[in-house]
Every structure is written in structure tokens, then in C-alpha cells.
Amino acid sequence: MYERVNEDPARRTHAVESGHNVLRGAPEDLSKLVLGAAGDQPGTLGAAGTG
């Protein structure tokens, strides 16, 4: 699936060194990806919750 989705220009993909459970296997990497994606989205809450 990663290969198919990775070729779609409308999506951003990231490879993380982890097993199936990325939350358990690479929590720091997942946090960075989620926070980075949230910062890229207009209308999301900022650090102070003022979005």
C-alpha cells in the first residue's frame, strides 16, 4: 500500500522504522509527524489552543 499511496501527489507519506504498532514502536517519530501535520493545516489549534 505504501508504494501505491506514495506515488499519489495529493498525499504525503513518511516511512517510520517500526513494526505494525507505530505508537508503541516509534512514539517520538509519530509525535513529530502528527504535530508537523497539525501545524500545516489551517484552522487547527495552536500550542496555546487559540487556533
N, C-alpha and C positions, 0 to 999 in steps of 0.2 A: 504494500500500500504506500509506503514512504516514497518509493520511486515514482509511482503514478502521481501522487499529490505534489511531490517536489517539482515536477515539470509544469505544474499549473501556475502561470504568472500571477493569478489572483490570490495565491496563498503564499505564506512564508512558512518554511519548515526549519526545524532545528533537530540535529542529532544529539542525543544525550547518552553518554556511557552509563547504561543502567539495564536492569532486567525489565520484566513486564511492569513492575510496580515502581514507577519513576519517583513517586513521592517518598518511598522508603529507600530506594537505591541511590538517588541523587537529589535530595531535597534542596540543596543550595542552588544547583543548576535550575531546577524547576522554579524556585522563587525568583531568580533573576529573570527568567523568561516571562513569567506571569507579570511581574512588576514592570518589565520593559514593555510588554504588550499593553498594559493598562495605561502607561504613560503616553503611548502612541495614539490612544483613542480619544477623540473629542468628547466632552461631556462626562468623563469618568471622574470619580472623586480623587482629589489630590491628597498629599500627605496630611494636610490639615482637615480634610473632609469638606473642602469648600468647592470642589469640582467645578 
